[in-house]
Amino acid sequence: MTSRPRPPRYRVIFNWDGDSLAYGEHPQSAEQLVDQVFGPLEGTQVDAVFWSIGSHEALWPSDVHEREGERTGRVYASVRAMRHAENVWGLFEAGESVYQAMVERGHQLGMHVYVSMRMNDNHFYNTRPHEFRKLNKGTRLRQDHPEWLLDVDDVPESRGVGSWNFAHAEVREHKLSYIREACRLADWDGVELDWQRHPFHLPQHDGYRLRYVLTDLQRAVREMADGIAAERGRPFHVASRVATTLESCRRIGYDVPRWCSEGLCDILIGAGGSSTDPGFEVAAFKRHSGGAGIRLYGGFDSSYRQEAARLVGLLEWREAFFRAVAAGYHAEGADGIYTFNWFPKKADWTGLLSTLGDEETLRGTDKIYSALRRGDTWHDDPSTVAVNDRIHGETSVALMPGLTGDGPTFTLALHDDVGDDGSLQLHIEMGHWAPGDAVRVTLDGEPLGDPAIRDVAEMAEAPPDVSENKWLVWDLDPEAVTKGPHTVKVVLVSRDPRLAPPLVVEHVDLHVKYG
């Protein structure tokens, strides 16, 4: 394996989706665009910006690839589409080096700037391969070669239909050519291969067997990056965004052990393919990345599909939950945090971007540690979660009568020494809870006794109502529940026989509150 300089530790990597091209009215100057990109990030813990340059038409003057808007003669179906394309055309036609301007502004602020490539971006909404030409969707290449695309029998989810099938060498050659051009547009600090947006690259039953073809493209990009580094006399790093578990990586076709042993990337990011997947197996990945000198990052997306009305507001819950997940990633040895789809124009992420990147700034902040949620799997609803996300999720789960008095066990890892500085509560949401229902709950094998039974309707101003679910709440002794893993077991004692649905454990949360 070639020895390469290791990238610096980035506290927070901010993936910017490229939406700023459509935020500003046309015409947009390079200075306006750069201000929109970096203004919300200045003064935070963001040390690297990954600029998503697209996946289909070229967002630059290309002699090889179809340019955005070119196929329709620069006539657009919406004002937003016009802004996005024409702001790019206008900047290059005016002679402005917009991507170089991004790199230079980032460097002025002490940030590295990478170009980010979506390996498969599928926003075609279940368009089958033979339909692209009829509907005039996608690029000419996609329309001309439906045989290079995945169809309904190839993917476990409908949103994967129409994705490139990397088993075809022509697809890999096309993608490599696209990446090669993008990497030459500016003096980037590196390139990200975003395999997780969207993670459908091979026929679903062949992902593991054909993993070598994704490795083939990963290796080709590594060789290209090494060539750029040699030309300019400084590193050109390669980052790869993959799934959060080694098992999911194997299913999709990411050969993480081989990528690490061959040094095919410098940065490895564990992230969900649909929303935030907090089940990143940091320790398992670190066994492969650590010895190879590869930086490791835990990924966050725009939300986490927690379908619950809690006893705290959504914004308070989300920030406390993200802080808890980040604290866990740091404790397990991750180098930092990676964010995706955190558009500053749509939400204020400043507080999180200023705290998530370091254990010290997370210390003493409110957190909610939550059992990993897979979705409503007790009734097998596949729409609640991506097929390769959160595969070890513990909730939701139905409570069934047992023969030996057993029930499901949930693991919560606490990464705070709460002590006298704060308070600690256990919250369990019970689905379809009725008067007369009863459960027995233990924490680390010790019975907890009777909880307070809370109703979310208590929090509403009007009208008064009673919720379908209830929250069971216990005040815990922070001196007794110390930093480390804890187990919560819930056993069914009695259930109202008039109800057809089972009693369901929907969420199990540890609330840490300071001050």
DASULUR-V475582 format. One line per field, one symbol per residue. ss: DSSP state (H for helix, E for strand, - for the rest). A space follows every 50 residues. Layout:
BEGIN
ss = ???
END
This chain:
BEGIN
ss = -----------EEEEE---HHHH------HHHHHHHHHH------EEEEE EE-----E--------E-----------HHHHHHHHHHHHHHH----HHH HHHHHHHH---EEEEEEE------------HHHHH----HHHHH-HHHE- -------HHH---E----HHHHHHHHHHHHHHH------EEEEE------ ---HHH----HHHHHHHHHHHHHHHHHHHHHH----EEEEEE---HHHHH HH---HHHHHH-----EEEE-----------HHHHHHHH-----EEEEEE -------------HHHHHHHHHHHHHHHHHH----EEEEE---------H HHH-----HHHH----EEEE--E---HHH--HHH----------E-EEE- --------EEEEEE----HHHEEEEEEEEEE------EEEEEE--EE--- -EEE-HHHH----------EEEEEEE-------EEEEEEEEEEE------ --EEEEEEEEEEEE-
END
